[in-house]
Amino acid sequence: MPPAKKRTRSYDSAKIRTAVLTQFEHVRQAVGTLTPEQLALPTRLGDWTVRDLAGHITMAVGAVSRCLEQPAPVAVEVELLDWPFATVKHAGSISEDSKEIAASAEPPELYARTAARITELLPAAPDDRLLATRVGAMRLGDYLVTRTVELIVHTDDLSDATGLDIPYDRQALAACTRLLADALAVKAPGGSTEVRVPPFAVVQCVEGPRHTRGTPPNVVETDPLTWIRLATGRAGWAAALDAAKVSASGERADLSALLPILG
């Protein structure tokens, strides 16, 4: 895990809570239209089928409720900007659990059950309530921000696999973009390169001469979904440059060695 720490960005609690529920509902409606043949389609996530992916999304959101049903830990173990670097070592168990959940019931039942439980438990839970998450004890407010990452990234995976045009909640997309951009600044601390993901995020990163005013000498700019795909390994740096999905200027603007951020 990178040793450098950045000041954690603040997020509007009410907006994040609404964003999680809204994006989950977007996915729920889309999954409800899928036929058995579509659920059996492959995805870009290894050997996962669409059914496995759909099950994983219910697991990711349902984790909030499961944690709220358990006793609160005594101290925070994982801060928000630790989370992107803490998930990779759990990839195997996450995959196994996702497949098990996907096989346990039909998607409409899984989504109805997950939605009912989180809408029951979440409103009364304060943001500082500690949760015993898979990666360690986290504050509820922070963990909900990570759920926007799970939801947006896997909405994109689901759209890619099925061809559906699933909506993206603006607040969920913004939070996902910002957290992954801030994680880049943690992974590569510095001020020589400015990474712009309009309209949601701008971060300074990469060691070297610090920019103080005027046009930065090293600038990377891309759109939110391209950034999210780069940060999670869904897209490659060279291919994104070739497709003009990313603009990069300056000798320190090559981020290929720093990507992906989230495994």
ChimeraX attribute file (.defattr): number of C-alpha atoms within 10 A of each C-alpha:
attribute: neighborCount
match mode: 1-to-1
recipient: residues
	/A:1	10
	/A:2	11
	/A:3	8
	/A:4	11
	/A:5	14
	/A:6	12
	/A:7	8
	/A:8	12
	/A:9	11
	/A:10	7
	/A:11	13
	/A:12	11
	/A:13	16
	/A:14	11
	/A:15	12
	/A:16	22
	/A:17	20
	/A:18	14
	/A:19	25
	/A:20	23
	/A:21	19
	/A:22	18
	/A:23	24
	/A:24	25
	/A:25	16
	/A:26	16
	/A:27	23
	/A:28	22
	/A:29	14
	/A:30	19
	/A:31	22
	/A:32	13
	/A:33	11
	/A:34	17
	/A:35	9
	/A:36	11
	/A:37	9
	/A:38	16
	/A:39	19
	/A:40	14
	/A:41	14
	/A:42	17
	/A:43	20
	/A:44	13
	/A:45	15
	/A:46	8
	/A:47	10
	/A:48	18
	/A:49	21
	/A:50	27
	/A:51	26
	/A:52	26
	/A:53	24
	/A:54	29
	/A:55	24
	/A:56	25
	/A:57	26
	/A:58	24
	/A:59	22
	/A:60	18
	/A:61	23
	/A:62	21
	/A:63	20
	/A:64	22
	/A:65	21
	/A:66	17
	/A:67	17
	/A:68	20
	/A:69	11
	/A:70	11
	/A:71	10
	/A:72	15
	/A:73	16
	/A:74	10
	/A:75	13
	/A:76	15
	/A:77	15
	/A:78	17
	/A:79	15
	/A:80	18
	/A:81	23
	/A:82	17
	/A:83	20
	/A:84	21
	/A:85	17
	/A:86	16
	/A:87	14
	/A:88	14
	/A:89	11
	/A:90	11
	/A:91	11
	/A:92	10
	/A:93	11
	/A:94	17
	/A:95	17
	/A:96	13
	/A:97	16
	/A:98	23
	/A:99	20
	/A:100	14
	/A:101	19
	/A:102	23
	/A:103	13
	/A:104	12
	/A:105	12
	/A:106	15
	/A:107	22
	/A:108	16
	/A:109	12
	/A:110	20
	/A:111	25
	/A:112	13
	/A:113	13
	/A:114	23
	/A:115	19
	/A:116	12
	/A:117	14
	/A:118	18
	/A:119	12
	/A:120	10
	/A:121	14
	/A:122	15
	/A:123	10
	/A:124	8
	/A:125	12
	/A:126	12
	/A:127	16
	/A:128	12
	/A:129	14
	/A:130	26
	/A:131	28
	/A:132	23
	/A:133	19
	/A:134	14
	/A:135	16
	/A:136	16
	/A:137	20
	/A:138	25
	/A:139	23
	/A:140	23
	/A:141	22
	/A:142	22
	/A:143	21
	/A:144	21
	/A:145	23
	/A:146	24
	/A:147	27
	/A:148	29
	/A:149	25
	/A:150	18
	/A:151	28
	/A:152	26
	/A:153	19
	/A:154	18
	/A:155	25
	/A:156	19
	/A:157	20
	/A:158	25
	/A:159	17
	/A:160	14
	/A:161	19
	/A:162	18
	/A:163	10
	/A:164	15
	/A:165	12
	/A:166	19
	/A:167	16
	/A:168	19
	/A:169	19
	/A:170	13
	/A:171	20
	/A:172	27
	/A:173	21
	/A:174	22
	/A:175	25
	/A:176	24
	/A:177	28
	/A:178	23
	/A:179	23
	/A:180	24
	/A:181	26
	/A:182	23
	/A:183	26
	/A:184	25
	/A:185	23
	/A:186	23
	/A:187	22
	/A:188	18
	/A:189	20
	/A:190	19
	/A:191	19
	/A:192	22
	/A:193	31
	/A:194	24
	/A:195	22
	/A:196	20
	/A:197	23
	/A:198	13
	/A:199	10
	/A:200	17
	/A:201	18
	/A:202	17
	/A:203	17
	/A:204	24
	/A:205	23
	/A:206	22
	/A:207	13
	/A:208	12
	/A:209	11
	/A:210	15
	/A:211	16
	/A:212	9
	/A:213	6
	/A:214	6
	/A:215	9
	/A:216	16
	/A:217	16
	/A:218	20
	/A:219	20
	/A:220	19
	/A:221	19
	/A:222	19
	/A:223	16
	/A:224	21
	/A:225	17
	/A:226	20
	/A:227	24
	/A:228	28
	/A:229	19
	/A:230	23
	/A:231	23
	/A:232	19
	/A:233	15
	/A:234	17
	/A:235	16
	/A:236	16
	/A:237	23
	/A:238	13
	/A:239	11
	/A:240	17
	/A:241	13
	/A:242	10
	/A:243	10
	/A:244	11
	/A:245	15
	/A:246	19
	/A:247	15
	/A:248	19
	/A:249	14
	/A:250	13
	/A:251	11
	/A:252	18
	/A:253	20
	/A:254	16
	/A:255	18
	/A:256	11
	/A:257	7
	/A:258	14
	/A:259	17
	/A:260	20
	/A:261	18
	/A:262	20
	/A:263	15
